[in-house]
Every structure is written in C-alpha cells, then in structure tokens.
Amino acid sequence: MAAETQTVRVAAPAPVRSSDTDQRHHRGKARWFVLAAAVLVAVLMMVPFVIMVLNAFKSPQDYSQNGPLSWPTTLYTDGLQAFWERVNFPEKLINSIWISGAVAIFGTVLSLFSAYALGVGRVKGRMSIVTLFLLANMLPQEVLVYPLFQMAQKVGLGNNQWSVIIIFTVIQSAFGTYLLSSVLGTFPKALLEASALDGAGKWRTLWSVVFPVVWPTLSVLVIFFFIWTWNEFFIPLVMLTTNATQTIPVALASLQGDRMMDAPTTNAGALVSMVPAIIFFLLFQRTLTRGITAGAVK
C-alpha cells in the first residue's frame, strides 16, 4: 500500500507596511519627548528645594557675602538649632498634627454623610446644592475670615484650636461633598436594591454597602485634607493668637521681622517643617495611588 504523502503549506508572513513602521516610530519619538518634558518639569520643581537646602546649612556671613546660589563653605547647623528653640518646634508640630488630623477625619466623615444624602438619597434640588458647595469652596479666605473670627469670639472659641478645626472641616468637606456626590450619583442601583430586599436600613446600607465601595476615594480625601490643612496659614494666623496654640506655618512667619530676615534660619525652619509632611506622604503613597486609580477600572 503506497504511503500517502502530505504537503504542509506554511503561510508566508504578512508584509510589514511602511505606514505601520512610521506610526510606531512616531509613537516612540512622542514618548521620548513626553519623558524629556517630564524630567525637565521635575528638575524645575526641585530647584527651589535645592536652594532651600543649600541656604539651610549656610551661615549668615556666608549668605550675605556669596549669595543664595553659592555652595556652603562650612556645614552650619546653628540655624536649625535656633529655629527649634525660638519657635518651640515640638509644640508647634503637635499642634499641626492635631489640627490636620482632626480636619482630615471629620472632613471626610462629613463629606461621606452629605454625599450619601445627595448622591444616593436623591435629595430634591441635588444639582443646585452641589453647585452651592462648589461655589462656597471657591470663596477666598479673606472674605470669610472676619465673620468667622467674630463668630468664634461670640461662642467662646477665641484663640482655640477647635475654631480652626471646625472652619477647615466645613471648608474641606465642601470639596469632599462635591467629589463624593458625583461618585455616589453613579452608584450601582442593583446593590442598593439588593440591600433593601435584605432588610437593610439607610445606616446599614451606608456602612455595609456604600462605604466599602468608596473607601479608596475616602482614603484619598483623608490624605488631601491632611496636607491642605497642614499648609494653611492665613486663618490659623488670625484665629490662633498665642504661641502655645499656633501651627508650624505661623511659626515660620514669626521668624521674619519688619525690617530684616535671618535667611539661613528661615530656610532651616522651612526644611524642618517639610519633613513631617514628606514622611506622611511617603507612608501613604501607595494608598494615594490605589485610591486615584481605583475608579479607572470598572
């Protein structure tokens, strides 16, 4: 019996179009251009920080003779010590952590309650209320500070850190309500209907169904509220009138006199003041990244 022979045909590779090659080459050049632009922006953003570090370890004589852009001739650390002792930095650090942490927690909780009522509860006039929150968040602090100061004095919160906490809790929660109400406005109705069929009330639905879903967004709000409140200057300057209650940004301003400024001490104080915020950001960097990218994938 004669063996049957089979022929195997191998498909020839499709020819590469010149247009595809040009398109890949164009995309590669665009990526390198974007990378170069990002590196340039990063370098420009680091320039003020580098200048601050140089002047933080420079003596006043060296600063006055060689200017702010020169390399320090000696490692001068008296500026750090002077700032630490003059403003009582540990006390200011505790005040800033307490105020920023309280605002971050209270502001996030208040944002969740308000957004839950607007986004899931379907309050009448929802869009008007959200727009009002957005407009209130855009008001400059100079417009608000005088009536807020008078109100704090009348209710017995003059020179009290709780006045600053309450003010910034309301201010930060206005932005948080605007953001969360947009997220909860598109919340899956099937989950809400399923929880209602299981007999869950409003509070049970909030903590058992809504809260786990929006937790990444809430973690981002906590980090943002903490950093934003940490950097606040104007309202704490007006509300907190004694050294025992003031925050780090207000303490930094006290180093600058009416007619002269100790630049090395000021730069040393700014460097020390940045360290807690940088540590906080590094500790919660992964949480921030996960929270930002959580809504990108359905």
ZIQUI-V421131 format. One line per field, one symbol per residue. ss: DSSP state (A for helix, B for strand, O for the rest). A space follows every 50 residues. Layout:
# ZIQUI-V421131
ss: ???
This chain:
# ZIQUI-V421131
ss: OOOOOOOOOOOOOOOOOAAAAAAAAAAAAAAAAAAAAAAAAAAAAAAAAA AAAAAAOOOAAAAAAAOOOOOOOOOOOAAAAAAAAAOOAAAAAAAAAAAA AAAAAAAAAAAAAAAAAAAAOOOOOAAAAAAAAAAAAOOOAAAAAAAAAA AAAAOOOOOOAAAAAAAAAAAAAAAAAAAAAAAAOOOOAAAAAAAAAOOO OAAAAAAAAAAAAAAAAAAAAAAAAAAAAAOOOAAAAAAOOOOOOOOAAA AAAOOBOOOOBOAAAAAAAAAAAAAAAAAAAAAOAAAAAAAAAAAAOO
